[in-house]
Amino acid sequence: MTPGARIAAAIAVLDRILAGEPAEKALVNWARNSRFAGSGDRSAVRDHVFDALRRMRSASALGGGRWPEATSGRSLMLGVIRAQGGDEAALFNGQGHAPAAVSEDESPRNPEGLEALDCPDWLAPQLREALGPQFEVVMAALQSRAPVFLRVNLRLSDVDGARRILAAEEIETRPHPLSATALEVVSGAKKIARSEAYLNGVVELQDVASQAVVAALDLQDGQRVLDFCAGGGGKSLAMAALADLQIDAHDISYARMSDLPARAARARAEVTLKDTASLSGGYDLVLADAPCSGSGAWRRQPDARWRLDAAGLARLTALQAEVLSNASDQVAPGGRLAYATCSMLEAENGAQVAAFLAANPDYRLLRDLRLTPADGGDGFYMALLQRD
């Protein structure tokens, strides 16, 4: 595909997303119906789409539209190209499969205020409250692609050794101050999935903030640990690499953990999968990484920013309260409960913990951790609670 044809494909995908189709589904459907597109084409179209979704409001303005009522895939891509300083005349020329040439009524409009920051109006007060003076810095960071981070499996290598192994396969990395196990990928990210370091369990893909959350759990050898909302099991494996633990992984959707046994074997870790009926309590530590808005990870899932509404946030906070309550039932007397989200909203973080503590006087807050994209990785929150 030519560069212009890739832009046209991204426009078609964005129009489907604007019509209500989830981003991943729209991309998969386009790829299935575009057998002519090679892996490089699919990757380029995906990058274009995600660049546009991260900048939905500002790109629409720069492309001559107005979000949301007068926005199209074309205005979004035109705005992205203008924001990036691209050659719009070469990409929008109507030749071959490229989009039609730019018309006079598609003149750019400079975005202002929340529009320039790509912040939903209704969420701005909550984000300002949570982020304080970092509000504009964090919102600006969310407009760009997230860095790629690896977690070094300390059971199999140290950080310097992992860097050497990766460098031999032309994957350049550097340590990151947020976590002692983290490597930020500088170049060669597309080679990771086929690299020996990854296939042999020396490294795993994991955001640096997620690694920092696990490091803050104060894990001790011999503990019995429950990863209550395990999902794919990334935090289970990160915990297993830091201490000799008895780790059980649970998720309300057991199928989400289907890849975890193979990943654990690759990492030389022991993790036992548990369904709800088999949970018996008595854990020294329960980690509840609860479902959330994902506002801290909007760089990776940019359409979530625009799909979230007040009703959806209310449903999430109700679910989080239920998760906290259920997870606390699994904590042994004298044990600890860690509540985590990849959100930056106080309603999902500190307010949830405060409500839980008010209803559960046998728990007390030991400490909490708040990270934002301004710290380098995703936005994360973690509260560590002690059960007396």
Buried (B, 14 or more C-beta within 10 A) or exposed (E): BEBBBBBBBBBBBBBBBBEEBBBEEBBEEBBEEBEEBEEEBBEBBBEBBBBBBBBBBBBBBBBBBBBEEEBBBBBBBBBBBBBEEBEBEEBBBEEEEBBEEBEEEBEBBEBEEBBBBBBBEEBBEBBBEBBEEBBEEBBBBBBEEBBBBBBBBBBBBEBEEBBEBBEEBEBBBEBBEBBBBBBBBEEBBEBBEEBEBBEBBBBBBBBBBBBBBBBBBEBEEEBBBBBBBBBBBBBBBBBBBBBEBBBBBBBBEEEBBEEBBEBBEBBEBEBBBBEEEEBEEEBBBBBBBBBBBBBBBBBBBBBBBBBBEEEEBEEBBEBBBEBBEBBBEBBBEEBBBBBBBBBBBBBBBBBBBEBBBEEBEEBEBEEBBBBBBBBBBBBBBBBBBBBE
